[in-house]
Amino acid sequence: MGRGAAALVLNGVLKGLGEGGLPQPLVLSGS
């Protein structure tokens, strides 16, 4: 993994929190 992967994870968490829901993007990226 590189910085790109880390950025995607952070974006997924921020988007999940911003939408007031669970960090689904993070789960999908982790799969």
N, C-alpha and C positions, 0 to 999 in steps of 0.2 A: 504493500500500500504506500501511497505517497501523499503529498499535501492535498492533492485533488480529492482523494477519498475522504480525508479529514474534513475538508471544506463541505463536501456533500453531506457528511454526517451532521456537522454543525448546522447547516442550512435546514436539514430535515427536522432537527430538534427545535430550532427557532420557529419554523413554520408550524410545527405541531402545537407549540405553546401559544403562538400567535392566534391560531384558530380555536384555542380553548379546548383542544382535544388531545388524545394520546399521540406521541411521536411516531405515527404510522410510517412516514417516509423513512425514518431511521430503521425501522424493523424491515421494511422492504429492501433497503440498501444492504442490510446485514445478511439477508437471506442469500 
